[in-house]
Amino acid sequence: MGTRDPRRTEIPPGTLDMLILKTLSRSPMHGYGIAEHIHQMSEDVLEVEEGSLYPALQRLLIQGWVSAEWGQSENNRRARYYRLTASGRKQLERELSDFNRVIRAISRVIRTV
Amino acid sequence: MRIWRKLLFLFRQGKFDRDLEEEIRLHLEMKAQAGGGTEEAHYAAQRKFGNAILLREISRDLWEWRWLEDLAQDLRYALRMLRRNPGFATVALLTLALGIGANTAIFSVLNAVLIRELPVRQPEELLRVAPIGERGEDMAFSYPFFLALRKSQQVFSSVYAATGSDPMDLTTANGTQKANVVMVSSEYFSTLEVVPRLGRAITDDDNQIGKAHPVAVISDGFWQRHFARNRSILGQTIIISRQALTIIGVAPAGFFGDMVGVAPDVWAPVALEPQLTPGRNWLEVDYVTFLHVLGRLRPGLTERQARAGLAVQLKQIQNAAPASEFHNVVRLDTEPASRGLSELRQRFSQPLRLLMGIAALVLLLACANIANLLLARATARQKEIAVRLATGAPRRRILRQLITESLVLAGAGGLCGVLVGFWGSTMLVALVSSQGSPVVLNVGPDAHVLGFAVAASVVTGLLFGVGPAMRATRIDPVPALKGASGVARGDLRIGKVLVTAQVAACLLLLVGAGLLVRTLHNLRTFDAGFAREGILQVDFDPVAAEYQAGQFVPLYRRISERVDGLPGVRSSSFAFIGLVEGDAAGFCCLVAEGHEPKPKEDARVRFNIVMPRYFASTGMVLLAGRDFTASDFSSSGHPKSVILNETMAQNFFGQESPVGKHISKADANKLDYSMEVIGVAKDAKYEHLREAKTSVMYLLPLVGFFDGGVRHLYVRTVGDPGLAAAAVMREMKGIDPRLAIIGAATVRELIDRDVTQERLVTQLTGAFAGLALLLAATGLYGVISYAMARRTGEIGIRMALGAERGEVLWMVLREVLILTLMGVSLGLPAVFAGTRVISSLLFGLAATDPTTIAISMFLMFSVAALAGYVPARRAARTDPMEALRYE
């Protein structure tokens, strides 16, 4: 673990759920796809720890924000696809607006110093 | 919804696991492909992913069913531990089964007597109407008073009157036996909303004074016992007191009337009273009160509104009958009757609560013992626990494991306890039942009883489990693993504290039991005003032998002459009311010559109808005047001579001598007459042994005046009265073979029957105290043995240094006695506070009776010394060489 890519950053706590929900808001995806999507969209900055991805997905399933069903992957493998539910979409909006509010607040603090 | 998803997870756990696994495998493969598909990339991916098993565990934790799996694991583990320690498990289980069982048994009876509601529709709507007299006494209804109430009442949707349940001779085709007969007004079944399972109920038509239909409704139990549930019994005949009754209905199963503790066999219209109880005719007199009245509250009315309505109505009833005895009633009270009426409730509510408390205390003692056992076992298991702590098991997890073990133990104990409790409660009811008046109670377990048993088990398990579990997990794994035997001294201290508390509680129970034992002894020996020894009572029924008014007194005389002639008989006589049998009936409106009655004065006088020589034949003492003679029999229809008891003499004449003075009955019932006082008898207990002073007068039987009701023959003998019984009954049969003899018993036996309740409570308390003593002794023995085993090395050194065996013996015994002394000094204040609760149950001694306390303390110390002697002797026999070799 010592040879860590310095440009890669772990996802700030509490935002993983939001990132997953945001990713799924475009289209249903399997676990690997979600991790890869976050990785690419963040231009290789955000690294989703797989060890936290699946617990997070289970958490979202319990909350009923995502649903899961088995389907066919790109390379014809059986893969579990996660899909955003209606209540998940609402939750995403809530989390996004909370997040934006916090970010704006933080940047104001940083600017004024 | 979330719960639903979680439940789904629980039941399809295997599928979830497989799904997750497949998902993860796919993830890893895709990762590997992205990394170039080499084997190295594959391993790198797997490394990154971390421990797949742990991931699955975490994922499962999220679904929050972890605790259930842990619980199953804990349960399996607990059962295995119990199997591995059969000795401990057996002792603990036995203790718990007995402890919880005793509690459940007493609670079952308490539930049936004090808590359970009548098995009728909406029992909470039922109210008893209680006429309250001038001195606040709760009285009964006369039939005319009930009729007046029924005619004009508006607060009840319906209201009925019923007698208590009287055992009467009942003849069916199968012969004659005793049966419980209740006489009821026609509204009885409709008010209770009980519909006969067969036939019809008693109607208003059946219940008209003077033209009552001879009909009867029988109970389901009677139907089964005597008619084998034959459905064609409607229309068949049963005979009570020579009156044939036609069976018109069978009450539903489970219905036992409105009184808890008695099971009526037959219900008959109250208008049949003159026929069913010959010699009585109480329907049209307002001065004999023998009925209780229950009503079903009109929908929407509260009990308070009912009382207000009854108050208005009482005024109206009294105004309409200015010269009646209705005026003895000051107000009409009501009380909820949802749980039915019960003499049992009055008699047993305090003893039952007391026994409940005692049983709970014994269970606490048992808890202390099991806690001590667990503490000792925790020491033995400390290595196991240390290993688990060292390998990273959270303390909470081990704590939960240990408490689960305790709860499993308590649960198993509770299960056995319910069985013990069911058996015990049935036995209790059998013990309460006295000959001739069986108590019938439904003590079967219901929701209350089962809930109680579960609660008792859980509380018990936590009580004895939590402490030792906390203790066991509060160890430092390192020294424990090194094998140091130095357990915290605290272990022993807790054990000693528990034992001290046990001794204290045990002393309390010993004193309580001692007080009750001495009370029973006092009741059986104190001077009740009549002789307890050397007297035989024979009950017979001249009415059943078809004697008529006017023929009774000559019959009694003939019997007396024959019986007096028997060898060993000193004298014989007759009475209407048996010794300590009592009767609720009484005379009112008596006025002493030259005495103006004050208001609120106790004008009600109880009475007995006796033949001459009654006082000599029962060992009662005449203080002044003389006994009845032949010249005192009156032919005017009213008594002319009367003998008073001391209390009545004092109440009516104060310090003056009443002999030669007159007492007159002056009321509106055309019963005006005057009687001459010819003697004063020493007070004798009338209804029960504990009663306060009560006014009683003795009268001779007259033609048509109770002469047929006299049914008790008293024979005073020189030797054992029981031996004379056969000869006496032979003489009676010799006079008239038709004469039915109901029973014969010595007065000693009758008194023993009268103190059934006291004896039962005393025996149970005694048994509980014995159990407590055993538990405390076991506790002491255990703690001292354990302490000595730990001090073997020290004792070895002492003996090597020249300590005598006697010194070691005394050293150990001293420790036992100090513990006991601490317990006793803790227990004494508890005794002074606790025995006050039972002071109303005591008779002839104070709740702080020093003799009883001294004896109890002596007993406690003796048993403690005995319990301590075994480990002390073991310690004294320590071989110093051997003991030191172990160090």
Interface residues (C-beta under 8 A of the other chain):
Chain A: H30 G31 Y32 A35 E36 E50 G51 Y54 P55 Q58 R59 L61 I62 Q63 G64 W70 S73 R77 R78 A79 R80
Chain B: M1 R2 R5 K6 D19 L20 E22 E23 I24 L26 H27 E29 M30 K31 A34 K48 F49 G50 L55 I58 S59 L62 W63
